[in-house]
Amino acid sequence: MSGDDGSARRRLAALERWFTQAARDLPWRRRRTGYSALVAEAMLQQTQVARVVDRYRVFMRRFPTVKALAEASEDEVLAAWQGLGYYRRARNLHRAARSIVDEHAGRVPRDAATLQTLPGVGRYTAGAIASIAYGRPAPIVDGNVTRVLARWAGREPAAAAETWDAATRLVNLAEHPGVLNEALMELGATVCPPVSPRCEACPVARWCEARAAGTEATIPAPRVRATRTEVHHHCVLVRRASKVSLEQRPDEGLWARMWQPPTVEAASRLTDRVVRSRLALPVTGLRPVGGFVHLTTHRRVCFHVLAGTTRSRRGVWRGPGECDDLAMSNAHRRVLAMGG
């Protein structure tokens, strides 16, 4: 064993000891299975842990096994996913469950290479499942791991491949690969965040080159956030008796195939007259009832909510309490609530 390997093993052992004592009590950590890891990792992509916890519990009660998820309809899956956003992840998870049932006898694959053949499962997710659920020495690299490893090295990685190489070397040295991977993510999330790292609480600070050089606050360099595109959604609460009209969004794009009130989209604010002229239903008494702004990763969606009535019976109509089982974004549920 080389001196470098010996130092690395001491660092990893200290990190694993810290994790076993300080790890947050999260529901997917209570019973580590391939299926629970698959669901948790799908939910945790681009979503904060605090938002995932409750939705994970609801989702797992609704779909306790990969077979139950595979047999569900897309609308059922999207409804259970509600509140997490990035609904393409839910569709990919649903497709992955069906692939596991159809091609792997209902068992989540154990090795990272096979896991990457599942819809929506990339190198990171495959490594997380293989290591956490099955103890395989598969590396993971996400924002937290990248930051921790960059600070340990005291410099920015030249390329993503360098970080993957470093993670691979470490996981192959680890006694418990899954524990190491979770510990790296936990350290980055709770002790070594992008701003104001808490080096005094870090179990491996003595091995950190950035800490030694006093550069922990500047590594890695902050990323420049992309500018959001502003779009305007004119949602019309069209009523007939006690019911409201609903339509399904297109198969591609934002909130694909999810339900919403009749909506006219534009790059800028439209007049009520123009909105009425673009609706598929004839509407009378059109009036504004409010609005709000909803932010997504790439868009600033300005919602302009109007209300009106119609005698037409065309389309889908739902009464009070009849929308709970529909796949609908939180933004559109907020629109419906504005109608009283």
Secondary structure, DSSP 8 states (H G I E B T S, - for coil): --HHHHHHHHHHHHHHHHHHHH----HHHHS--HHHHHHHHHHHTTS-HHHHHHHHHHHHHH--SHHHHHHS-HHHHHHHHTTS--HHHHHHHHHHHHHHHHHSTT---SSHHHHTTSTT--HHHHHHHHHHHH--------HHHHHHHHHHHTS--SSHHHHHHHHHHHHHH-SSHHHHHHHHHHHHHHTS-SSS--GGG-TTGGG-HHHHHT-TTTSS--------EEEEEEEEEEEETTEEEEEE--SSSTTTT-EESSEEEESS---HHHHHHH-SS--EEEEEEEEEEEE-SSEEEEEEEEEEE-----SEEE-TT-STTS---HHHHHHHHTT-
